Amino acid sequence: MTRYSLLYASVALTLLSLIALFWSGWMILFVALFAALTALGIYDLTQPSHSILRNYPIMGHLRFLFEGIRPEIRQYLMESDQDEEPFSRDQRSLIYQRAKGVEDKRPFGTQQRVYDSGYEWITHSIVPKHLTDHDFRVRVGGPDCKAPYEASIYNISAMSFGSISANAILALNTGAQKGGFAHDTGEGGISRYHREGGGDLIWQLGSGYFGCRTHEGAFDVDKFTQQASNPQVKMIEVKLSQGAKPGHGGVLPASKITPEIAEARDIPMGQDCVSPAAHPEFSTPIEMMQFLGRLRENSHGKPVGFKLCIGHRREFMCIVKAMLETKIVPDFIVIDGKEGGTGAAPLEFANHVGMPLVEGLTFAHNTLRGAGLRDQIKIGASGKIVSSFDISKMLALGADWANSARGYMFAIGCIQAQACHTNHCPVGVATQDPMRQRALVVPDKAERVYRFHTNTLKALAEMTGAAGLSHPNDLRPHHLLMREGDRNMVTGQEVYPYLAEGFLLRDEEDEYGYLMRWNRARPDSFDPIDVE
């Protein structure tokens, strides 16, 4: 009967405290405490939901307590500096230091296990260069674009107002304005806090078309034209999927919709807000290209592109074939890795659906090369890119620029509590609770966003110069080395090579299966062609 010992003790202490009231009125506090514990124990014995509480009244609550603080215990007491859960202490510390503008150097050598499989490094030159300018830019806009954008090589990735707080949006956008880099709105639309910050915006259109929709959820071209004419909006990004939950729609319950969220999304109060898994405006690759063409025309020629996590590789090739068929070529494509973050995702989707960034990026890059379109389309990369080495690696493998969401979240104070979906974010980043987000002081955190961007690009300039290069976009796969085993290393060119320009158009066989998938892709449908 020891499992009932706390209940028995609570009953006994309640009775003793009642007796002690005859000598001291202060004992009423102990009466209240032990009576409450007794009531809790009796409730535990009778409630039907938790077997552990029925067998271990009062005592069983310790299990739920430790389960609730398990992430914090693991993060602060048990993880090593290199354990990525999902970001390591080394990664978080580097971001915090750069955001605060404090010393980010390390004494006594690396703590990385440099002889373990998977270790990676950038090759350096005996004649390094000293780069004085770290404001690296990439021009986004193809031949049909009338208003190209000089984008920073490192920007804020998509995070919607609603998934993160008003103060977080305002701090991010104010920092982006000061640093001259772009802030992706996420599919939640352009809020008053994006406008107040004044920073450059990449306006993301998801399947809900928030900010440019009819009351039934269809695309509204007039609302789109009005929003796209905002000079803050520099690029338009159609979101097909995101890495953390590709192929999955979403529902924002009516209970979580505030007047400000309703205003940003152009949705009514009191109704669930539904984001379909697929876009209602197109169902074939050709229709998708025609939709992008209309967006470019109605945005007065601003750069238009799309974002996706690679799934069926043939389907991406269908889109590329539709570009060739329609002669409508997007100005950019953002490849999101499955390691990307989100406020909430089904565990199976987060763990087992979608292609990781490295493979997705190299596939998209080589497909565009094979179709002869790579020089017309810029590629962005997103998914756990928080350091200058992360950026360097993505640029070497084919990207033109990089985006980060959680890196900038850390810069404004995120502590990786992983409570984003609970509305109880302890630092006011991922919450709509006014009292919780009050903790995030916008002027201070905006300065941290600016410093994180600036100091990361300074480090990128140093790394680029050490490689003997003049610009990070000069990095190529052969500048990246990887350890395959205890004694073997390979270059990025061996593992992730750049394939020949136009090889798909020439029907040249390759060892990676590109041509096989290309021959099964069609521009008029996402369905495969049966090839005998």
Secondary structure, DSSP 8 states (H G I E B T S, - for coil): -GGGHHHHHHHHHHHHHHHHTTT-GGGHHHHHHHHHHHHHHHHHHH-SS-HHHHHSTTTTHHHHHHHHTHHHHIIIII--TT--SSS-HHHHHHHHHHHHT-----SSS--S-TTSTT-EEE---SS---------EEEE--TT-SS-EEEESEEE----BTTB-HHHHHHHHHHHHHHT-EEE--TT---HHHHHH--EEEEEE-TT-TTSB-TTS-B-HHHHHHHHTSTTEEEEEEES--TTSTT--EEE-GGG--HHHHHHHT--TTS-EEE-SS-TT-SSHHHHHHHHHHHHHHTTS--EEEEE---SHHHHHHHHHHHHHH----SEEEEE-TT---S---HHHHHHSS--HHHHHHHHHHHHHHTT-GGG-EEEEESS--SHHHHHHHHHTT-SEEEESHHHHHHTT------GGGT--TTSSS---HHHHTTS-HHHHHHHHHHHHHHHHHHHHHHHHHTT-SSGGG--GGGEEEE-SSS-EEEHHHHS----TTTTTTT---TTSHHHHHHH-BTTBSS-----
